[in-house]
């Protein structure tokens, strides 16, 4: 029984991410297509029965492309969104640096919210609740099928800290998560463990 996490394909450079609704660039679409083809060609070992995704455009576009390749429908949810950066979402970096100089996720106090957004601790607790809820549902269903969650680098980073039992803060170094990278969390003897980290076999010969 496993949960596969995938980071969305490449999106537009030069803009703040977070709750941005900007979509994939052509390279990101190709990455998602290659991921979908790879998972289709390796259906037996991956055994993906469900696809969940963040409803932010860059993630949902990635999930839809993969879902079409696998013949699976996609369930979107706000729960798997990147941190809510409020008014900065999708803002050009140049504009953000002018209007909000020095304001970055790592510059916030743990309890300090982005203007119009959430704080790092709120972000962490939202992802923790979503992940623990998914773990419970996978254990309860126990149908032998695996789930794929298409989400964001920050979300994957938080989940790494939870699974590895590490204290998370917004100033920690990020665990690597390349665009369309695959991360596997597997239930072994009642414990969830990372058994595949930041793998991109579908891009190796691109």
BELSULBEL-V204255 format. One record per backbone hydrogen bond with DSSP energy under -0.5 kcal/mol. NH is the residue of the N-H (numbers start at 0). CO is the residue of the C=O. E is the energy in kcal/mol with one decimal. If there is no record, write none. Layout:
BEGIN
{{NH CO E} {NH CO E}}
END
This chain:
BEGIN
{{2 184 -2.9} {3 146 -3.2} {4 2 -0.5} {4 182 -3.2} {5 148 -2.7} {6 180 -1.2} {7 150 -1.8} {8 57 -0.6} {11 22 -0.8} {14 11 -0.5} {15 90 -3.1} {19 16 -1.2} {24 9 -2.0} {27 24 -0.6} {28 24 -2.0} {29 25 -2.2} {30 26 -2.3} {31 27 -2.2} {32 28 -2.4} {33 29 -2.5} {34 30 -2.2} {35 31 -2.6} {36 32 -2.4} {37 33 -2.4} {38 34 -2.7} {39 35 -2.0} {40 36 -2.3} {41 37 -1.2} {42 39 -1.0} {45 41 -1.8} {46 42 -3.2} {48 46 -0.5} {48 145 -3.2} {49 145 -1.3} {50 72 -0.6} {51 147 -3.1} {52 74 -2.2} {53 149 -2.2} {54 76 -1.0} {57 21 -0.7} {58 55 -1.1} {59 55 -2.7} {60 56 -2.8} {61 57 -1.0} {62 58 -2.7} {63 59 -2.5} {64 60 -2.0} {65 61 -2.1} {66 62 -3.2} {67 63 -2.4} {68 64 -1.6} {69 65 -1.9} {70 66 -1.2} {71 66 -2.3} {74 50 -2.4} {75 73 -0.6} {76 52 -2.1} {79 76 -0.8} {80 77 -1.9} {84 82 -1.0} {86 114 -2.5} {87 84 -2.1} {88 85 -1.7} {89 15 -1.6} {89 16 -0.8} {90 87 -2.4} {92 13 -2.5} {95 91 -2.7} {96 92 -2.7} {97 93 -1.4} {98 94 -2.9} {99 95 -2.8} {102 99 -2.0} {103 101 -0.9} {106 103 -1.2} {107 103 -0.7} {107 104 -1.1} {111 108 -1.7} {112 110 -0.5} {113 117 -1.5} {116 113 -2.7} {117 83 -2.4} {119 108 -0.6} {119 111 -0.6} {120 109 -2.6} {122 118 -2.5} {123 119 -2.7} {124 120 -2.4} {125 121 -2.1} {126 122 -2.1} {127 123 -2.7} {128 124 -2.2} {129 125 -2.1} {130 126 -2.9} {131 127 -2.7} {132 128 -2.1} {133 129 -1.9} {134 130 -2.5} {135 131 -2.1} {136 132 -2.2} {137 133 -2.4} {138 134 -2.1} {139 135 -2.6} {140 136 -2.5} {141 137 -2.4} {145 46 -2.7} {146 1 -1.6} {147 49 -2.5} {148 3 -3.4} {149 51 -2.7} {149 147 -0.5} {150 5 -3.0} {150 148 -0.6} {155 151 -2.5} {156 152 -2.3} {157 153 -1.9} {158 154 -2.3} {159 155 -2.3} {160 156 -1.9} {161 157 -2.1} {162 158 -2.9} {163 159 -2.7} {164 161 -0.9} {165 160 -3.1} {171 168 -1.3} {179 6 -1.2} {179 7 -1.1} {180 177 -2.2} {181 198 -2.9} {182 4 -2.2} {183 195 -2.3} {184 2 -2.9} {185 183 -0.5} {185 192 -3.2} {186 0 -2.3} {187 185 -0.7} {187 190 -3.7} {190 187 -1.8} {192 185 -2.6} {192 190 -0.5} {194 183 -2.6} {194 192 -0.5} {195 183 -1.2} {198 181 -2.5} {202 199 -1.6} {203 200 -0.9} {205 202 -1.4}}
END
